[in-house]
């Protein structure tokens, strides 16, 4: 659990989004995450998985004789912002460091951003990063047969979009973790038009059908203080999966967290979501 002070601070922020809230959330975890950044250096930085300047990924972990599971993390940022982080910027990089500390190989990517790179650029970039890892991660100690793709917010949308655009995804990755994503169960937001374009085209572009029908093992999460739309998407996906598969996917509601802290806290002393991810990976066939 987060400390009582952190839990109270997050609760006081409510469901709001914006740069001030983002900065306040980051400040809550800065001390712990800077310590993690110091303890877990990057294994390989700025590996090019495609031709664009944003097609870069960092790896975290320690290669050993036995190949390790690979956790690929796709950051959020409303389709228009975000960075994989580095030694001086722990946000997002912390997820790769958490993976390394668990004994996995962590991969954290940058991808092309809207509006210069609209739909389906993000999903294409996830596919390209996965192709790169399948071909190369073994030489860094990762198992190409045990890649799990995880995204938060816009990153979750891009992972879901990868499921839509790649018909062989269940043969390429072992599972997917979707944190606070938008899958197509609610109407498009004006901000999302920067990526998807005209609202009339959204139903044909959203990854809803792919996420609902994929045979790939899923772990789906929402935060207690996620904005209403994200909570509605989470509940609708669970209901849709139950109706189609006879059971809900593995899922969790993260109490005492909001949209930003959902991924931002990974690697800190609040290990509840980390443990859910670990159990998910350990139980994969």
C-alpha positions as CSV (number, residue, x, y, z in Angstrom):
1,X,0.0,0.0,0.0
2,X,1.2,3.6,-0.5
3,X,1.9,5.5,2.7
4,X,-1.1,7.1,4.3
5,X,0.2,10.6,3.4
6,X,0.6,9.6,-0.3
7,X,-2.8,7.9,-0.4
8,X,-4.4,11.1,1.1
9,X,-2.6,13.3,-1.4
10,X,-3.8,11.2,-4.3
11,X,-7.3,11.1,-3.0
12,X,-7.3,14.9,-2.7
13,X,-6.4,15.3,-6.4
14,X,-9.5,13.5,-7.4
15,X,-10.0,12.4,-11.0
16,X,-8.4,15.4,-12.6
17,X,-5.8,15.4,-15.3
18,X,-3.3,18.2,-16.4
19,X,0.3,19.3,-16.0
20,X,-0.1,20.5,-12.4
21,X,-1.6,17.2,-11.3
22,X,1.1,15.3,-13.2
23,X,3.9,17.3,-11.5
24,X,2.3,16.7,-8.1
25,X,2.1,13.0,-8.7
26,X,5.6,12.8,-9.8
27,X,6.8,14.6,-6.6
28,X,5.1,12.0,-4.5
29,X,7.5,9.2,-5.8
30,X,10.6,11.2,-6.7
31,X,12.7,10.1,-3.8
32,X,12.0,6.4,-4.2
33,X,12.3,6.5,-7.9
34,X,15.6,8.4,-8.0
35,X,17.0,5.7,-5.6
36,X,15.8,3.0,-8.0
37,X,17.4,4.8,-11.0
38,X,20.7,4.9,-9.1
39,X,20.5,1.2,-8.2
40,X,19.5,-0.1,-11.7
41,X,21.5,1.2,-14.6
42,X,20.4,0.8,-18.2
43,X,21.6,-2.3,-20.0
44,X,21.4,-0.9,-23.5
45,X,20.2,2.6,-24.5
46,X,18.7,4.1,-27.6
47,X,18.5,0.9,-29.6
48,X,17.0,1.7,-33.0
49,X,13.9,-0.5,-33.8
50,X,12.9,1.6,-36.8
51,X,13.9,4.5,-39.1
52,X,12.3,7.4,-37.2
53,X,14.2,9.3,-34.6
54,X,11.5,8.3,-32.1
55,X,12.0,4.6,-32.9
56,X,14.3,4.0,-29.9
57,X,14.1,1.6,-26.9
58,X,16.1,1.1,-23.7
59,X,16.7,-2.3,-22.0
60,X,17.2,-2.9,-18.3
61,X,18.3,-6.1,-16.6
62,X,21.2,-8.5,-16.2
63,X,21.8,-11.2,-18.8
64,X,22.3,-14.7,-17.4
65,X,22.6,-18.2,-18.8
66,X,18.9,-18.8,-18.8
67,X,16.8,-16.4,-20.9
68,X,14.4,-14.2,-18.9
69,X,10.8,-12.9,-19.6
70,X,10.7,-9.6,-21.3
71,X,8.3,-6.8,-20.2
72,X,7.9,-4.2,-23.0
73,X,6.5,-0.9,-21.6
74,X,4.7,1.7,-23.8
75,X,4.3,5.1,-22.1
76,X,1.2,7.3,-22.0
77,X,0.9,11.0,-22.9
78,X,-2.4,11.6,-24.6
79,X,-1.0,10.5,-28.0
80,X,1.1,13.7,-28.2
81,X,3.6,13.6,-25.3
82,X,5.8,11.2,-23.5
83,X,9.3,9.8,-23.3
84,X,10.9,6.6,-22.3
85,X,13.1,8.4,-19.7
86,X,16.8,7.9,-19.0
87,X,19.3,8.2,-16.1
88,X,18.1,11.7,-15.2
89,X,14.4,11.2,-15.9
90,X,13.0,8.3,-14.0
91,X,9.4,8.5,-15.3
92,X,8.6,5.5,-17.5
93,X,12.2,4.2,-17.3
94,X,11.2,3.1,-13.8
95,X,9.0,0.4,-15.2
96,X,12.0,-1.1,-17.0
97,X,14.0,-0.8,-13.8
98,X,11.2,-2.5,-11.9
99,X,11.3,-5.4,-14.4
100,X,15.0,-5.7,-14.0
101,X,14.8,-5.8,-10.2
102,X,12.2,-8.6,-10.6
103,X,14.6,-10.7,-12.6
104,X,13.2,-9.9,-16.0
105,X,14.4,-7.9,-19.0
106,X,12.6,-4.5,-19.1
107,X,12.2,-2.7,-22.5
108,X,10.9,0.9,-22.6
109,X,10.2,2.5,-25.9
110,X,9.6,5.9,-27.5
111,X,7.1,6.0,-30.4
112,X,6.0,8.5,-33.0
113,X,3.5,11.1,-31.7
114,X,0.4,12.8,-33.0
115,X,-0.6,15.0,-34.7
116,X,2.4,14.6,-37.0
117,X,1.9,10.8,-36.9
118,X,-1.8,9.9,-36.7
119,X,-3.5,6.5,-36.4
120,X,-2.3,3.8,-36.7
121,X,1.3,5.0,-36.2
122,X,1.5,4.1,-32.4
123,X,0.3,0.6,-33.0
124,X,2.7,0.1,-35.9
125,X,5.5,1.2,-33.7
126,X,4.6,-1.3,-31.0
127,X,4.6,-4.0,-33.7
128,X,8.0,-2.8,-34.9
129,X,9.4,-2.8,-31.4
130,X,8.1,-6.3,-30.8
131,X,9.6,-7.5,-34.1
132,X,12.9,-6.0,-33.0
133,X,12.8,-7.7,-29.6
134,X,11.9,-11.1,-31.2
135,X,15.0,-10.8,-33.4
136,X,17.4,-9.3,-30.9
137,X,16.5,-9.6,-27.3
138,X,18.1,-13.0,-26.7
139,X,21.6,-11.4,-27.1
140,X,20.7,-9.2,-24.1
141,X,19.4,-12.1,-22.0
142,X,15.7,-11.9,-22.9
143,X,13.5,-14.7,-24.1
144,X,11.8,-13.8,-27.4
145,X,9.1,-16.4,-26.6
146,X,8.1,-14.7,-23.4
147,X,7.5,-11.1,-24.4
148,X,4.7,-9.3,-22.6
149,X,3.5,-5.9,-23.9
150,X,2.3,-3.4,-21.4
151,X,1.0,0.1,-21.9
152,X,-0.6,2.8,-19.8
153,X,-3.2,5.3,-21.1
154,X,-2.3,6.1,-24.7
155,X,0.3,3.4,-24.5
156,X,-2.4,0.9,-23.6
157,X,-4.4,2.1,-26.6
158,X,-1.3,1.4,-28.8
159,X,-0.8,-2.0,-27.4
160,X,-4.5,-2.7,-28.0
161,X,-4.2,-1.3,-31.5
162,X,-1.3,-3.7,-32.1
163,X,-3.7,-6.6,-31.2
164,X,-6.0,-5.2,-33.9
165,X,-3.5,-4.7,-36.6
166,X,-1.3,-7.8,-36.1
167,X,-3.3,-10.9,-36.9
168,X,-0.5,-13.2,-35.6
169,X,-0.1,-11.3,-32.3
170,X,-0.9,-14.4,-30.2
171,X,2.1,-16.1,-31.8
172,X,4.4,-13.2,-31.3
173,X,3.8,-12.2,-27.7
174,X,2.9,-14.2,-24.6
175,X,0.5,-11.7,-23.0
176,X,-0.6,-8.1,-22.7
177,X,-1.1,-5.7,-19.7
178,X,-3.5,-2.8,-20.3
179,X,-3.5,0.0,-17.7
180,X,-6.2,2.7,-17.9
181,X,-6.8,2.5,-21.6
182,X,-9.5,3.5,-24.0
183,X,-10.7,0.7,-26.3
184,X,-13.7,2.1,-28.1
185,X,-16.6,1.6,-25.7
186,X,-17.2,5.3,-25.1
187,X,-17.4,8.2,-27.6
188,X,-14.2,9.8,-28.8
189,X,-12.9,12.8,-26.9
190,X,-11.9,15.9,-28.7
191,X,-8.3,15.4,-27.5
192,X,-8.2,12.0,-29.1
193,X,-9.0,13.4,-32.5
194,X,-5.3,14.5,-32.7
195,X,-4.5,10.8,-33.2
196,X,-7.7,9.3,-34.6
197,X,-9.0,12.1,-36.8
198,X,-12.7,12.8,-37.4
199,X,-15.0,11.3,-34.8
200,X,-17.1,9.6,-37.6
201,X,-14.0,7.4,-38.4
202,X,-13.4,6.4,-34.8
203,X,-15.6,3.3,-34.6
204,X,-13.7,1.7,-37.4
205,X,-10.3,2.6,-35.9
206,X,-10.8,1.8,-32.2
207,X,-9.3,-1.6,-31.0
208,X,-12.5,-2.6,-29.1
209,X,-13.2,-5.8,-31.1
210,X,-9.6,-7.0,-31.0
211,X,-9.3,-6.6,-27.3
212,X,-12.7,-8.3,-26.7
213,X,-11.9,-11.3,-28.9
214,X,-8.2,-11.9,-28.6
215,X,-7.2,-15.3,-27.3
216,X,-4.1,-13.7,-25.8
217,X,-3.9,-13.7,-22.0
218,X,-4.7,-10.2,-20.7
219,X,-4.3,-8.3,-17.5
220,X,-6.5,-5.2,-17.4
221,X,-6.3,-2.5,-14.7
222,X,-8.0,0.7,-13.8
223,X,-7.3,3.2,-11.0
224,X,-9.7,4.2,-8.2
225,X,-9.4,7.8,-9.3
226,X,-9.2,7.3,-13.0
227,X,-11.5,9.8,-14.9
228,X,-15.0,8.4,-15.4
229,X,-14.4,7.6,-19.1
230,X,-11.5,5.3,-18.3
231,X,-13.5,3.6,-15.6
232,X,-16.4,3.1,-18.0
233,X,-14.0,1.6,-20.6
234,X,-12.6,-0.8,-18.0
235,X,-16.0,-2.0,-16.9
236,X,-17.3,-2.4,-20.4
237,X,-14.3,-4.4,-21.5
238,X,-14.7,-6.8,-18.5
239,X,-18.4,-7.2,-19.4
240,X,-17.7,-7.8,-23.0
241,X,-15.0,-10.3,-22.4
242,X,-17.3,-12.2,-19.9
243,X,-20.1,-12.3,-22.5
244,X,-17.8,-13.5,-25.3
245,X,-15.5,-15.9,-23.4
246,X,-17.6,-17.0,-20.5
247,X,-15.2,-15.4,-18.0
248,X,-13.7,-12.0,-17.3
249,X,-10.0,-11.4,-18.0
250,X,-7.5,-11.1,-15.2
251,X,-8.2,-7.7,-13.8
252,X,-7.5,-5.3,-10.9
253,X,-8.8,-2.0,-9.6
254,X,-5.9,-0.1,-8.0
255,X,-7.2,1.6,-4.9
256,X,-5.4,4.8,-3.7
257,X,-4.1,5.6,-7.2
258,X,-5.1,7.9,-10.1
259,X,-4.5,7.9,-13.8
260,X,-0.9,9.1,-13.5
261,X,0.2,7.2,-10.5
262,X,-1.0,3.9,-12.0
263,X,2.3,3.3,-13.8
264,X,4.3,6.0,-12.1
265,X,4.4,4.2,-8.8
266,X,5.8,0.9,-10.2
267,X,9.2,0.2,-8.6
268,X,8.2,1.8,-5.3
269,X,7.3,0.2,-2.0
270,X,3.7,-0.1,-3.0
271,X,4.1,-3.5,-4.8
272,X,0.5,-4.5,-5.3
273,X,0.3,-3.9,-9.0
274,X,3.9,-5.1,-9.5
275,X,2.8,-8.4,-7.8
276,X,-0.3,-8.7,-10.0
277,X,2.0,-8.3,-13.1
278,X,4.4,-10.8,-11.7
279,X,1.7,-13.4,-11.0
280,X,0.4,-12.8,-14.5
281,X,3.8,-13.4,-16.1
282,X,4.5,-16.4,-14.0
283,X,1.2,-18.0,-14.8
284,X,1.6,-17.6,-18.6
285,X,1.7,-20.9,-20.5
